[in-house]
Amino acid sequence: MQTKALETFLCVAETGGFHAAARKLNVTQTAVSARIRLIEEETGRPLFTRGAGGTALTEFGRQFKPYAEQMLSLWAFASHDLPMQAQSRPALRLGGQLSIWDPLLVDLVVRFEQRFDKLLLTLNYDHDLDMVEAVATHVLDATVTHEKPTDRRVTWCELEPEVLSLVQTPKKDDAEDDLVFVNLELGEVYQDHVRSAARRASGQTLFLGNCMMALRYVLKRGGCGYFPDYVISDHLISGELELVKNSVALPLPMYLVTRSEQPEFDELRSCLADLRA
């Protein structure tokens, strides 16, 4: 597939129309239509709906968009930056479905570099991109996810679970009896565990897996929620947070996913094990 077709698709999605995209790209509308048709023919799915209200992405178009952005980004790096940076350095593309593991991915990269020298590194976490699918289709080399993979194109190992504890900001004398519960929406295991805590709260605020933003919100505004122990340990010591009495910790599953032919799989697993120890 031509990169111009991907660029045109993203331009139509951004501008909201074939005419506007043609003007912005300085090409004819016929060229724009041909490029979009090229992608639709190769994927077998329509990308846009066209009507009186304008041009809008189809459901497949919305799913395809982050992949198009990733492909163009990778091509730009491979064609311009990689030739200058390669110099026999190993390449590693890591991803995480949820930013609860942002610090872990960074620590993993540092540990990997300590063992194998500098990397040509790409770190990616995305709520729209299916990370297991991205590994299977060679967009990423490896990912850390909390959902057990079922795709036969990948291989995986279960890691020690990430332990989350229910904490709250200390209540002030004039504060409401109930605190707002910060819901990270971390999947079925998480939702089953936190349901009772969420019901008892006076309200909920969704952060869709972004642990660090949710923690900052709780510290600034006040509230309660489940957070990884390594994230909240310093705040417990300082007294900014406290454990909720009689609460039960949540062991959230973790999986390292890669392709079966990926030679770095055992080394990544070893580095992760070191970090958890």
Residue, then its C-alpha position, 0 to 999 in steps of 0.5 A: m500500500q502506498t504511503k500517499a494513500l495512508e496520508t490521504f486517508l488521514c487528511v480526509a479524516e482530519t478535514g472531514g471531506f474529500h474536497a477539503a483534503a484535495r485542497k490541502l494536499n494540492v491534488t485533484q479530488t479524483a486522486v483523493s478518491a483513488r487513493i481511498r479506494l486503494i485502501e478500501e480494496e485492499t482491506g475489503r472494508p469501507l473507510f468513510t460514509r458520505g452523505a448530506g451531513g458530510t464525510a465521516l469515518t465508518e467504524f472500521g475507519r475509526q479502527f484503521k486510523p491508529y494503524a495508519e498513523q503508526m505505519l506512517s510514523l514507522w515509515a518516516f523513522a525507517s526511511h529517514d532516521l534509521p539509516m543514520q541511527a542504526q550502527s549495529r544497535p538492536a531494535l525493540r518496539l514495546g507497547g502497553q495497552l494501559s498506562i498503568w504500566d508506563p513506569l514499568l515499560v520505562d524501567l524494562v527498557v533501561r534494564f534491557e539496555q544495561r544488558f544489551d547496550k543501546l536500543l533503537l527504541t519505540l515505546n507505545y501505549d494506546h487505548d484504541l490500538d489492540m496491542v496483541e494484534a499489533v504484535a501479531t502483525h509486526v507493528l510491535d515486537a512485544t507488549v505487556t497486557h492484563e488480558k490473556p491473549t487468545d491469538r495463535r499468532v503470538t506467544w505469551c507468558e504469565l508474569e507475577p500479578e500487579v497488586l493494586s490496593l484501595v487507598q483514599t485521601p485522609k478525610k477532613d472534618d468538613a468533608e463529605d462522608d463518601l469520597v469520589f471513586v476513581n475508576l481506571e476501567l482495567g477490564e473484567v477482573y478489575q471491574d468484578h473486584v472493584r464493583s462494591a467499592a464503586r457502589r459505596a462511593s458518592g460518584q465516579t470519575l473515569f480515567l480509562g487506565n491512565c494510572m498516573m493522571a488518576l493518582r494526580y487527580v486524587l491527590k489534588r481533589g481528594g478521592c479513593g481508588y485502586f492503585p499499584d503498590y509501587v505507585i502509592s508507596d511514597h504517598l502512604i509513607s508521607g500520609e497523603l494517602e491511606l489504605v481503606k480499612n478492611s479492603v481487599a487487595l487486587p492481584l491484576p494479571m500481567y502477560l508478556v506477549t510477543r511472536s514465537e520467532q522473536p529472539e528477545f522473548d526470553e531476555l525480555r521475560s528475564c528482565l521483567a523478572d529481575l524488575r519484579a524481584 
